[in-house]
Amino acid sequence: MLVINNTFRFDLGTTNGTTTPLLLIVEKKSDGKIILKSLTNKGSPSKQIDHAEMYSTTDVPDWAGKTFSKKPGPEGYADYIKFSTGKSMYVFTGSTAELPQWPGYAVGVSIGLKDDRVPSKMFIFIPYWKGAGKINVLVDPSPSAATYGTE
């Protein structure tokens, strides 16, 4: 990562000798808050960004024991996802009934959960997404992410 003039440059990887950078430009407001001014993918058209939001870690919602329902999006995901109260297990299910759970572990200050399965999944919890007033979880098993909202 390279930081120059409030611009963060992340290299997403190199394919056939070409590096794909992701550029984030942030700005500090008069109240001291940092906002995301822009996010640009400079490189591979296969890695496009359609939406981005930035939150403080103090805004991360408590997701322990919560059930989330799937929002419209990519196919192949269960209707619901539920997390244990200890933030160490999760389950994908077609109903709100209990099914066998999969182990995982909280990431950072509980901003997400990562599992140990192959291929692994990353779950990121946000206070709202695209203006929705409910807690959301974004699930990222490549090639595309699914969005779930609280029940």
BALO-232796 format. One record per atom (N, C-alpha, C, CB): residue number from 0; residue in three letters; x, y, z. Coordinates in steps of 0.2 Angstrom, whole numbers, plus 5000, padded with zeros to 4 digits. Each point is the difference from the previous one (the first is absolute). Glycine has a CB too. Example, Ala and Ser with C-alpha at 12.3 -4.5 7.8 and 13.67 -1.06 7.14 Angstrom:
    i   aa     x     y     z
    0  ALA  5066  4972  5039
    0  ALA  4996  5006  5000
    0  ALA  5004  5006  5000
    0  ALA  4991  4994  5006
    1  SER  5007  5011  4990
    1  SER  5004  5006  5001
    1  SER  4996  5005  5003
    1  SER  5006  4997  4990
//
This chain:
    i   aa     x     y     z
    0  MET  5004  4994  5000
    0  MET  4996  5006  5000
    0  MET  5004  5006  5000
    0  MET  4991  4994  5006
    1  LEU  5008  5011  4990
    1  LEU  5003  5006  5000
    1  LEU  4995  5006  5001
    1  LEU  5008  4995  4991
    2  VAL  4994  5010  5013
    2  VAL  4996  5005  5002
    2  VAL  5003  5007  4998
    2  VAL  4995  4993  5010
    3  ILE  5002  5011  4986
    3  ILE  5003  5006  4998
    3  ILE  4994  5005  4999
    3  ILE  5010  4995  4994
    4  ASN  4990  5011  5009
    4  ASN  4995  5005  4999
    4  ASN  4993  4997  5001
    4  ASN  5007  5006  4992
    5  ASN  4992  4991  5014
    5  ASN  4993  4997  5002
    5  ASN  4998  4995  4995
    5  ASN  4997  5011  5005
    6  THR  5007  4986  4991
    6  THR  4998  4995  4995
    6  THR  5004  4993  5002
    6  THR  4998  5009  4991
    7  PHE  4998  4986  5010
    7  PHE  5003  4993  5002
    7  PHE  5000  4996  4994
    7  PHE  4995  5001  5012
    8  ARG  5010  4996  4986
    8  ARG  5001  4996  4994
    8  ARG  5001  4993  5003
    8  ARG  5004  5009  4992
    9  PHE  4991  4986  5006
    9  PHE  5001  4993  5002
    9  PHE  5001  4997  4993
    9  PHE  4993  5001  5011
   10  ASP  5012  4994  4989
   10  ASP  5001  4996  4994
   10  ASP  4996  4994  5001
   10  ASP  5011  5005  4998
   11  LEU  4984  4994  4998
   11  LEU  4995  4994  5000
   11  LEU  5003  4994  4998
   11  LEU  4991  5007  4999
   12  GLY  5015  4993  4997
   12  GLY  5003  4994  4997
   12  GLY  5003  5002  4994
   12  GLY  4992  4992  5006
   13  THR  5012  5003  4991
   13  THR  5003  5001  4994
   13  THR  4999  4994  4995
   13  THR  5009  5006  5006
   14  THR  4988  4995  4988
   14  THR  4998  4995  4995
   14  THR  5004  5002  4994
   14  THR  4989  4998  5005
   15  ASN  5015  4997  4992
   15  ASN  5004  5001  4994
   15  ASN  5004  5006  5000
   15  ASN  4991  4994  4994
   16  GLY  5012  5007  5012
   16  GLY  5005  5006  5001
   16  GLY  4996  5007  5001
   16  GLY  5008  4993  4993
   17  THR  4986  5007  5007
   17  THR  4996  5006  5001
   17  THR  4997  5000  5007
   17  THR  4997  5001  4988
   18  THR  5005  5005  5016
   18  THR  4997  5001  5007
   18  THR  4994  5003  5000
   18  THR  5012  5000  5004
   19  THR  4983  4998  5000
   19  THR  4993  5003  5000
   19  THR  5000  5004  5007
   19  THR  4995  4991  4993
   20  PRO  5005  5016  5006
   20  PRO  5000  5004  5006
   20  PRO  4993  5002  5002
   20  PRO  5011  5004  4998
   21  LEU  4987  4997  5008
   21  LEU  4994  5002  5003
   21  LEU  5002  5007  5003
   21  LEU  4994  4988  5002
   22  LEU  5003  5017  4997
   22  LEU  5001  5007  5003
   22  LEU  4994  5002  5004
   22  LEU  5008  5003  4990
   23  LEU  4994  4999  5016
   23  LEU  4995  5003  5005
   23  LEU  5002  5007  5001
   23  LEU  4997  4988  5005
   24  ILE  4999  5017  4995
   24  ILE  5001  5007  5001
   24  ILE  4996  5001  5006
   24  ILE  5003  5004  4988
   25  VAL  5000  4999  5018
   25  VAL  4996  5001  5006
   25  VAL  5001  5008  5001
   25  VAL  5002  4988  5005
   26  GLU  4994  5014  5000
   26  GLU  5000  5007  5001
   26  GLU  4998  5001  5008
   26  GLU  4998  5004  4988
   27  LYS  5006  5000  5015
   27  LYS  4999  5002  5007
   27  LYS  4995  5006  5001
   27  LYS  5011  4995  5004
   28  LYS  4983  5004  4999
   28  LYS  4995  5006  5000
   28  LYS  5002  5004  5006
   28  LYS  4991  4993  4995
   29  SER  5006  5013  5006
   29  SER  5001  5005  5005
   29  SER  4999  4997  5007
   29  SER  4997  5009  4992
   30  ASP  4998  4986  5008
   30  ASP  4999  4997  5007
   30  ASP  5004  4994  5002
   30  ASP  4988  5003  4998
   31  GLY  5017  4996  4997
   31  GLY  5005  4995  5002
   31  GLY  4999  4993  4997
   31  GLY  5002  5006  5010
   32  LYS  4992  4993  4987
   32  LYS  4998  4994  4997
   32  LYS  5003  4999  4993
   32  LYS  4989  5000  5006
   33  ILE  5013  4994  4992
   33  ILE  5003  4998  4994
   33  ILE  4995  4997  4996
   33  ILE  5011  4998  5005
   34  ILE  4988  5005  4989
   34  ILE  4995  4997  4995
   34  ILE  5003  4998  4994
   34  ILE  4992  5008  5004
   35  LEU  5005  4987  4992
   35  LEU  5002  4997  4994
   35  LEU  4998  5005  4994
   35  LEU  5000  4988  5005
   36  LYS  5005  5015  4992
   36  LYS  4998  5004  4994
   36  LYS  4999  4996  4994
   36  LYS  5006  5010  5005
   37  SER  4998  4986  4994
   37  SER  5000  4996  4994
   37  SER  5003  4993  5000
   37  SER  4999  5011  4994
   38  LEU  4999  4984  5002
   38  LEU  5003  4994  5000
   38  LEU  5000  4998  4993
   38  LEU  4996  4996  5011
   39  THR  5010  5003  4986
   39  THR  5001  4998  4993
   39  THR  5004  4994  4999
   39  THR  4999  5012  4997
   40  ASN  4999  4984  4998
   40  ASN  5004  4994  4998
   40  ASN  5003  5002  4994
   40  ASN  4992  4992  5005
   41  LYS  5015  5008  4995
   41  LYS  5004  5002  4994
   41  LYS  5003  4993  4998
   41  LYS  5002  5012  5004
   42  GLY  4995  4985  4991
   42  GLY  5003  4994  4998
   42  GLY  4995  4995  4997
   42  GLY  5009  5001  5008
   43  SER  4991  4993  4994
   43  SER  4996  4994  4997
   43  SER  4992  5002  5000
   43  SER  5009  4992  5004
   44  PRO  4988  5007  4991
   44  PRO  4993  5001  4999
   44  PRO  4996  4995  5004
   44  PRO  5001  5006  4989
   45  SER  5002  4988  5013
   45  SER  4997  4995  5003
   45  SER  5000  5001  5008
   45  SER  5004  4992  4991
   46  LYS  4999  5013  5011
   46  LYS  4999  5002  5007
   46  LYS  4998  5007  5001
   46  LYS  5010  4993  5002
   47  GLN  4983  5008  4996
   47  GLN  4997  5006  5001
   47  GLN  4997  5001  5007
   47  GLN  4998  5000  4987
   48  ILE  5001  5006  5015
   48  ILE  4997  5002  5006
   48  ILE  4993  5004  4999
   48  ILE  5011  5000  5006
   49  ASP  4984  4997  4996
   49  ASP  4993  5004  4999
   49  ASP  4998  5004  5005
   49  ASP  4997  4991  4993
   50  HIS  5006  5008  5013
   50  HIS  4997  5004  5006
   50  HIS  5006  5000  5006
   50  HIS  4987  4998  4996
   51  ALA  5014  5007  5007
   51  ALA  5004  5000  5006
   51  ALA  4998  5005  5005
   51  ALA  5010  4997  4993
   52  GLU  4991  5001  5014
   52  GLU  4998  5004  5005
   52  GLU  5006  4999  5005
   52  GLU  4987  4999  4998
   53  MET  5014  5006  5007
   53  MET  5005  5000  5005
   53  MET  4997  5001  5006
   53  MET  5009  5004  4992
   54  TYR  4993  4992  5013
   54  TYR  4997  5001  5007
   54  TYR  5006  5000  5005
   54  TYR  4989  4995  4997
   55  SER  5009  5008  5009
   55  SER  5005  5000  5006
   55  SER  4999  4993  5003
   55  SER  5000  5013  5002
   56  THR  5005  4985  5001
   56  THR  4999  4993  5004
   56  THR  4996  5001  5006
   56  THR  5011  4997  4996
   57  THR  4987  5009  5006
   57  THR  4996  5001  5005
   57  THR  4992  4999  4998
   57  THR  5008  5008  5006
   58  ASP  4991  4993  4987
   58  ASP  4994  4999  4997
   58  ASP  4998  4992  4999
   58  ASP  5001  5012  4995
   59  VAL  5004  4984  5006
   59  VAL  4998  4993  4998
   59  VAL  4995  4997  5005
   59  VAL  5012  4999  4996
   60  PRO  4983  4998  5001
   60  PRO  4994  4998  5004
   60  PRO  5002  4993  5004
   60  PRO  4992  5006  4992
   61  ASP  5004  4993  5013
   61  ASP  5001  4994  5004
   61  ASP  4996  4994  4996
   61  ASP  5001  5006  5011
   62  TRP  5002  4989  4986
   62  TRP  4997  4995  4996
   62  TRP  4999  4993  5003
   62  TRP  5005  5006  4991
   63  ALA  4997  4994  5016
   63  ALA  5000  4994  5003
   63  ALA  4993  4997  5001
   63  ALA  5010  5003  5006
   64  GLY  4988  4991  4992
   64  GLY  4994  4997  5000
   64  GLY  4995  5002  4995
   64  GLY  5002  4999  5012
   65  LYS  5000  5005  4984
   65  LYS  4995  5003  4995
   65  LYS  4999  4996  4994
   65  LYS  5003  5011  5003
   66  THR  4991  4989  4994
   66  THR  4998  4997  4994
   66  THR  4999  5005  4994
   66  THR  4994  4990  5007
   67  PHE  5009  5009  4987
   67  PHE  4999  5004  4995
   67  PHE  4997  4997  4994
   67  PHE  5010  5006  5004
   68  SER  4986  4998  4992
   68  SER  4996  4997  4994
   68  SER  5004  5002  4994
   68  SER  4989  4999  5006
   69  LYS  5011  4997  4989
   69  LYS  5003  5002  4994
   69  LYS  4996  5006  4996
   69  LYS  5005  4988  4999
   70  LYS  4999  5016  4998
   70  LYS  4997  5005  4996
   70  LYS  5001  4998  4993
   70  LYS  5003  5009  5008
   71  PRO  4994  4994  4987
   71  PRO  5000  4999  4993
   71  PRO  5008  5000  4998
   71  PRO  4988  5004  4997
   72  GLY  5014  4991  4999
   72  GLY  5007  5001  4998
   72  GLY  5002  4993  4997
   72  GLY  5003  5008  5009
   73  PRO  5003  4990  4991
   73  PRO  5003  4994  4997
   73  PRO  4996  4994  5002
   73  PRO  5011  5005  4999
   74  GLU  4988  4990  4997
   74  GLU  4997  4994  5001
   74  GLU  5005  4995  5004
   74  GLU  4993  5001  4990
   75  GLY  5004  4994  5013
   75  GLY  5004  4995  5003
   75  GLY  5001  5001  5007
   75  GLY  5006  4998  4990
   76  TYR  4991  5007  5013
   76  TYR  5001  5001  5008
   76  TYR  4993  4998  5003
   76  TYR  5008  5010  4998
   77  ALA  4993  4988  5008
   77  ALA  4994  4998  5004
   77  ALA  4996  5006  5002
   77  ALA  5006  4991  5005
   78  ASP  4988  5008  4997
   78  ASP  4995  5005  5002
   78  ASP  5002  5004  5006
   78  ASP  4991  4994  4994
   79  TYR  5012  5002  5011
   79  TYR  5002  5003  5006
   79  TYR  5007  4999  5002
   79  TYR  4988  4999  5004
   80  ILE  5015  5005  5000
   80  ILE  5006  4998  5004
   80  ILE  5000  5002  5007
   80  ILE  5006  5002  4989
   81  LYS  4996  4994  5015
   81  LYS  4999  5001  5008
   81  LYS  5007  4999  5003
   81  LYS  4988  4996  5000
   82  PHE  5013  5009  5005
   82  PHE  5007  4999  5003
   82  PHE  4999  4999  5008
   82  PHE  5004  5008  4992
   83  SER  5000  4988  5011
   83  SER  5000  4998  5007
   83  SER  5001  5006  5004
   83  SER  5004  4988  4998
   84  THR  4993  5012  5009
   84  THR  5001  5005  5004
   84  THR  5007  5001  5002
   84  THR  4989  4998  5005
   85  GLY  5016  4997  4994
   85  GLY  5007  5000  5002
   85  GLY  5004  5003  4994
   85  GLY  4998  4991  5008
   86  LYS  4999  5010  4986
   86  LYS  5003  5002  4994
   86  LYS  5005  4995  4998
   86  LYS  4998  5012  5003
   87  SER  5001  4982  4998
   87  SER  5005  4995  4998
   87  SER  4997  4995  4995
   87  SER  5005  5001  5011
   88  MET  4988  4999  4987
   88  MET  4997  4995  4996
   88  MET  4995  5004  4995
   88  MET  5002  4991  5009
   89  TYR  4997  5006  4986
   89  TYR  4995  5003  4995
   89  TYR  4996  4994  4996
   89  TYR  5006  5011  4999
   90  VAL  4988  4991  4999
   90  VAL  4997  4995  4996
   90  VAL  4996  5003  4994
   90  VAL  4999  4993  5010
   91  PHE  5001  5004  4984
   91  PHE  4996  5002  4994
   91  PHE  4994  4996  5000
   91  PHE  5010  5004  4994
   92  THR  4984  4998  5006
   92  THR  4994  4996  5000
   92  THR  4995  5003  4995
   92  THR  5003  4997  5012
   93  GLY  4992  4998  4986
   93  GLY  4995  5002  4996
   93  GLY  4994  5003  5004
   93  GLY  5004  4991  4992
   94  SER  4996  5008  5015
   94  SER  4995  5002  5004
   94  SER  5003  5003  5007
   94  SER  4991  4992  4995
   95  THR  5005  5010  5009
   95  THR  5003  5002  5007
   95  THR  5002  4994  5004
   95  THR  4994  5011  4999
   96  ALA  5004  4983  4999
   96  ALA  5002  4994  5004
   96  ALA  5007  4999  5001
   96  ALA  4990  4995  4996
   97  GLU  5012  5002  5010
   97  GLU  5008  4999  5001
   97  GLU  5002  4994  4995
   97  GLU  4999  5004  5012
   98  LEU  5007  4997  4986
   98  LEU  5003  4995  4996
   98  LEU  5007  4999  5003
   98  LEU  4994  5003  4989
   99  PRO  5010  4992  5008
   99  PRO  5007  5000  5003
   99  PRO  5004  5006  4999
   99  PRO  5000  4988  4997
  100  GLN  5004  5014  5007
  100  GLN  5004  5007  5000
  100  GLN  5007  4998  4998
  100  GLN  4992  5005  5009
  101  TRP  5011  5001  4988
  101  TRP  5007  5000  4998
  101  TRP  5004  5004  5004
  101  TRP  4996  4998  4988
  102  PRO  5010  5000  5014
  102  PRO  5004  5004  5004
  102  PRO  5003  5006  4997
  102  PRO  5003  4990  5007
  103  GLY  4998  5016  4997
  103  GLY  5004  5006  4997
  103  GLY  5002  5004  5006
  103  GLY  4993  5000  4990
  104  TYR  5010  5006  5008
  104  TYR  5003  5004  5006
  104  TYR  4999  5007  4998
  104  TYR  5008  4991  5003
  105  ALA  4991  5013  5002
  105  ALA  4999  5007  4999
  105  ALA  5006  5003  4998
  105  ALA  4991  5001  5009
  106  VAL  5009  5004  4986
  106  VAL  5005  5004  4997
  106  VAL  5001  5007  5003
  106  VAL  4999  4993  4990
  107  GLY  5007  5009  5012
  107  GLY  5001  5007  5003
  107  GLY  4996  5001  5006
  107  GLY  5002  5004  4988
  108  VAL  4994  5002  5012
  108  VAL  4996  5001  5006
  108  VAL  4993  4998  4998
  108  VAL  5007  5010  5003
  109  SER  4992  4984  4995
  109  SER  4994  4997  4998
  109  SER  4997  5003  4994
  109  SER  4998  4997  5012
  110  ILE  5006  5006  4983
  110  ILE  4997  5003  4994
  110  ILE  4998  4994  4996
  110  ILE  5007  5010  5001
  111  GLY  4995  4984  5000
  111  GLY  4998  4995  4995
  111  GLY  5001  4993  5003
  111  GLY  5003  5007  4991
  112  LEU  4996  4988  5005
  112  LEU  5001  4993  5002
  112  LEU  5004  4997  4994
  112  LEU  4990  4999  5009
  113  LYS  5015  4997  4992
  113  LYS  5003  4996  4995
  113  LYS  4999  4992  5002
  113  LYS  5008  5010  4997
  114  ASP  4991  4986  4998
  114  ASP  4999  4993  5002
  114  ASP  5007  4996  4998
  114  ASP  4987  5001  4998
  115  ASP  5013  4993  5004
  115  ASP  5006  4996  4998
  115  ASP  4999  4995  4995
  115  ASP  5003  5001  5011
  116  ARG  4991  4999  4985
  116  ARG  4999  4996  4995
  116  ARG  5003  5002  4994
  116  ARG  4989  4997  5005
  117  VAL  5012  4998  4990
  117  VAL  5003  5001  4993
  117  VAL  4994  4999  4995
  117  VAL  5012  4997  5004
  118  PRO  4987  5008  4992
  118  PRO  5003  5007  5000
  118  PRO  4997  5004  5006
  118  PRO  5001  5000  4988
  119  SER  5003  5004  5015
  119  SER  4997  5004  5006
  119  SER  4996  5005  4998
  119  SER  5010  4997  5006
  120  LYS  4986  5006  4999
  120  LYS  4995  5005  4999
  120  LYS  5002  5006  5005
  120  LYS  4991  4992  4996
  121  MET  5008  5014  5002
  121  MET  5001  5006  5005
  121  MET  4993  5003  5000
  121  MET  5012  5002  4997
  122  PHE  4986  4999  5009
  122  PHE  4994  5004  5002
  122  PHE  5002  5007  5003
  122  PHE  4993  4989  5002
  123  ILE  5004  5016  4995
  123  ILE  5002  5007  5003
  123  ILE  4993  5003  5002
  123  ILE  5010  5001  4992
  124  PHE  4990  5001  5014
  124  PHE  4994  5003  5003
  124  PHE  5000  5008  5000
  124  PHE  4999  4990  5007
  125  ILE  4995  5013  4990
  125  ILE  5000  5007  5000
  125  ILE  4993  5003  5002
  125  ILE  5008  4999  4990
  126  PRO  4992  5007  5013
  126  PRO  4994  5002  5003
  126  PRO  4995  5001  4995
  126  PRO  5007  5006  5008
  127  TYR  4994  4996  4986
  127  TYR  4995  5000  4994
  127  TYR  5004  5000  4994
  127  TYR  4992  5007  5007
  128  TRP  5004  4992  4987
  128  TRP  5003  4999  4994
  128  TRP  4996  5003  4994
  128  TRP  5006  4989  5004
  129  LYS  4997  5016  4993
  129  LYS  4996  5003  4994
  129  LYS  4994  5004  5003
  129  LYS  5004  4991  4992
  130  GLY  4996  5011  5014
  130  GLY  4995  5004  5003
  130  GLY  4995  4996  5004
  130  GLY  5001  5008  4991
  131  ALA  4999  4986  5009
  131  ALA  4996  4995  5004
  131  ALA  5001  5001  5007
  131  ALA  4999  4992  4991
  132  GLY  4996  5009  5014
  132  GLY  5001  5001  5007
  132  GLY  5001  4994  5004
  132  GLY  4993  5010  4998
  133  LYS  5008  4984  4999
  133  LYS  5001  4994  5004
  133  LYS  5007  4998  5000
  133  LYS  4988  4997  4997
  134  ILE  5014  4999  5008
  134  ILE  5007  4997  5000
  134  ILE  5000  4996  4994
  134  ILE  5001  5001  5013
  135  ASN  5005  4999  4984
  135  ASN  5001  4995  4994
  135  ASN  5006  4996  5001
  135  ASN  4994  5008  4992
  136  VAL  5007  4987  5004
  136  VAL  5006  4996  5000
  136  VAL  5001  4998  4992
  136  VAL  4998  4995  5012
  137  LEU  5008  5007  4986
  137  LEU  5002  4998  4994
  137  LEU  5004  4994  5000
  137  LEU  5001  5012  4997
  138  VAL  4998  4983  4998
  138  VAL  5003  4994  5000
  138  VAL  5004  5000  4994
  138  VAL  4991  4994  5006
  139  ASP  5016  5004  4994
  139  ASP  5004  5000  4995
  139  ASP  5003  4994  4998
  139  ASP  5002  5012  5002
  140  PRO  4995  4983  4995
  140  PRO  5003  4994  4997
  140  PRO  5001  5002  4993
  140  PRO  4996  4991  5009
  141  SER  5010  5010  4988
  141  SER  5000  5001  4993
  141  SER  4996  4996  4996
  141  SER  5012  5004  5002
  142  PRO  4985  4998  4992
  142  PRO  5002  5006  4997
  142  PRO  4996  5006  5001
  142  PRO  5004  4993  4992
  143  SER  4990  5006  5012
  143  SER  4996  5006  5002
  143  SER  4998  5000  5007
  143  SER  4997  5001  4988
  144  ALA  5001  5005  5015
  144  ALA  4998  5000  5006
  144  ALA  4992  5000  5001
  144  ALA  5011  5006  5003
  145  ALA  4987  4992  5002
  145  ALA  4993  5000  5001
  145  ALA  4998  5004  5006
  145  ALA  4999  4989  4996
  146  THR  4996  5015  5005
  146  THR  4998  5004  5005
  146  THR  4994  4997  5004
  146  THR  5004  5010  4993
  147  TYR  4996  4990  5014
  147  TYR  4995  4998  5004
  147  TYR  4998  5006  5005
  147  TYR  5004  4988  4999
  148  GLY  4990  5013  5002
  148  GLY  4998  5005  5005
  148  GLY  4997  4996  5006
  148  GLY  4998  5008  4991
  149  THR  5002  4996  5015
  149  THR  4997  4997  5006
  149  THR  4992  4999  4999
  149  THR  5009  5005  5007
  150  GLU  4989  4990  4997
  150  GLU  4993  4998  5000
  150  GLU  4996  5005  5004
  150  GLU  5003  4988  4999
//
